Amino acid sequence: MSHHYSGPDFGFPQGDARLDFTDLYAFPKPGETGKSILIVNVHPSAGENPPGPTTTEPFAPEAVYEVKIDTDGDAVADIAYRVRFSAFERGAQTASVLRVDGPQAAGTGDGGRVIVDRAPVSLGREAKVTEAGDTRFFAGWRSDPFFCDVEGAKNNLQFTGDDFFADKDVCSIVLELPNSALVEKEVRLWARTLTPDDGGGWRQVERGARPAQAVILVEERDAYLGGEPATDGRFLASFAHALEHTGGYTSGEAKRVRRHCSQIFCLMTLRDLRLFPITAGHSPTMPSMFSCAFSRMARSTGTT
């Protein structure tokens, strides 16, 4: 769910809106339960700091956009889907999708087995869906599914009823896969963006799965954005602190929630609305409780 503006002071990672991860959705394909749909949204069309429209170039060609999938519950990726984009030239851009399995999926890189090659990116209302074997793929601008009364949130929660995102867009990356590609059992997943580092490797600049973690972990934002789910237990103390000081919990209640989150670490699904661990779960055979947001995005991308 929503993870907008996770850079410092509600800005963008490295000041680049194209790198900003906003949403992660996973759900069974309606009417075709043998398939699953994964959606990663990035690049809001408007910023808050600085305010105003962002670039019209959908995706950063120098970046890697990645979905990590844990199939055995240890919060370490066993499958990774990596998406790279061409340069934005003459008003057009293409995408390639690569898959990595096994120990390499837990690492950082831009290699893998190509499953979609040079798919066109959608820049207008028409959804350009690419089919490659048993995989369907979409990338491009779509309506932002998030609702937020931004002015009310900034004014001590004195809400106005105005949806800041009503006329805003995001750039969606959508994969439709057979359940067999996800090991046909409950999996845990998260998304991240990476950029080249000075040493010729890759640097993780953004990641997430559950809502608004970067907002809760303000003082540890950089550690969270550059971290891995397997070590997210280190943020539980900050989570308890936030509950106590901004959520109205007593010290005892916050500590009890913290202990409970620690005990269920890596055991949560999208049907559970608690915040930790910072991965999202998906079972190919189970419906999602976030179906309204999912349906809106799926309709707009033309994947169903």
C-alpha positions, 0 to 999 in steps of 0.5 A, spaced: 500 500 500 502 507 500 509 509 501 509 515 497 515 521 498 519 516 502 525 521 501 527 526 506 522 531 508 517 528 504 521 528 498 524 523 493 530 518 494 536 522 491 531 527 489 529 523 483 521 522 483 522 516 478 526 512 484 520 513 489 516 507 490 509 508 492 505 501 492 506 494 492 500 490 490 499 482 489 493 478 488 490 472 484 487 474 477 480 475 478 476 470 474 482 466 473 485 463 479 491 459 476 494 466 475 497 472 480 498 479 478 504 483 482 504 491 481 509 495 483 508 503 482 513 508 482 514 515 480 508 520 483 506 525 477 507 530 482 511 532 488 510 535 495 517 537 496 518 541 492 511 542 490 509 541 483 509 536 477 515 531 476 518 529 470 514 526 464 520 521 463 516 515 466 522 510 468 529 511 470 534 508 465 540 507 469 536 504 475 533 497 476 526 496 479 526 489 482 520 485 486 523 480 491 520 474 493 521 469 499 518 462 498 520 459 505 519 464 510 526 466 512 525 474 509 531 472 504 529 472 496 528 466 493 526 469 486 527 476 483 524 480 478 528 485 475 526 490 470 530 495 466 528 501 461 531 504 455 533 511 455 527 515 453 528 517 446 523 521 441 517 520 446 518 513 447 521 508 452 521 500 452 522 495 458 525 488 459 524 483 465 529 478 467 528 473 472 533 470 477 532 464 482 536 461 487 541 464 492 543 469 486 536 472 487 538 475 494 543 479 491 544 485 488 545 486 480 542 487 473 542 480 470 538 474 470 534 470 465 530 475 460 522 473 460 520 480 457 524 483 452 523 491 449 516 491 451 513 498 449 511 503 455 504 506 455 505 513 455 497 515 454 490 512 456 491 506 452 494 500 455 500 496 451 500 489 454 506 485 452 505 477 452 511 473 452 509 465 453 505 465 460 507 472 462 503 478 461 507 485 462 505 492 462 509 498 464 506 506 464 503 511 467 496 510 470 491 513 475 494 513 482 490 509 487 492 512 493 487 517 497 490 522 502 488 529 505 495 532 505 493 539 507 489 535 513 495 531 515 499 537 515 494 541 519 494 536 525 489 532 522 484 537 521 482 534 515 478 537 509 476 532 505 480 533 499 484 528 495 490 530 493 491 524 489 485 525 485 488 527 479 495 524 480 498 519 476 504 514 478 508 509 473 506 502 474 510 495 473 505 490 472 506 482 472 501 477 470 504 470 472 502 463 473 502 461 480 507 455 478 512 461 477 511 463 485 511 456 487 504 455 488 504 457 496 504 463 500 510 467 499 512 474 501 514 479 497 517 486 497 519 491 492 526 496 491 529 500 486 537 501 485 542 505 482 549 505 480 554 506 485 561 509 485 564 502 485 561 499 479 556 496 483 549 497 485 546 501 491 539 500 494 535 507 494 528 505 496 524 499 498 518 497 501 512 493 502 507 495 507 504 502 508 508 508 510 514 505 514 519 510 512 514 515 515 514 511 522 521 510 522 523 517 520 530 517 524 532 511 521 529 512 514 536 511 511 537 505 514 530 502 513 530 504 505 537 501 504 536 495 509 533 488 508 527 485 511 531 479 514 534 485 519 527 489 520 527 486 527 532 492 529 526 497 528 521 494 533 524 499 538 522 505 534 516 502 532 514 501 539 516 509 541 512 511 535 506 507 538 507 510 545 508 518 542 504 519 536 499 513 537 496 514 544 498 507 546 501 507 554 508 504 555 505 497 557 501 497 551 506 499 546 511 494 549 506 488 548 505 490 541 512 490 540 513 483 543 507 481 539 510 483 532 517 480 534 514 473 535 510 474 528 516 476 524 516 474 517 509 470 518 504 475 516 500 476 510 496 481 506 490 479 510 493 481 516 493 489 517 499 489 522 505 493 520 511 488 521 515 485 518 516 490 512 514 485 507 507 483 504 504 476 503 501 473 497 497 466 497 495 465 490 489 461 492 486 467 497 483 473 496 486 480 498 482 484 503 485 490 499 481 488 493 478 495 492 485 498 490 487 492 487 481 492 482 482 500 480 489 499 478 488 492 475 482 495 471 486 501 469 492 497 466 488 493 462 491 486 465 484 483 467 
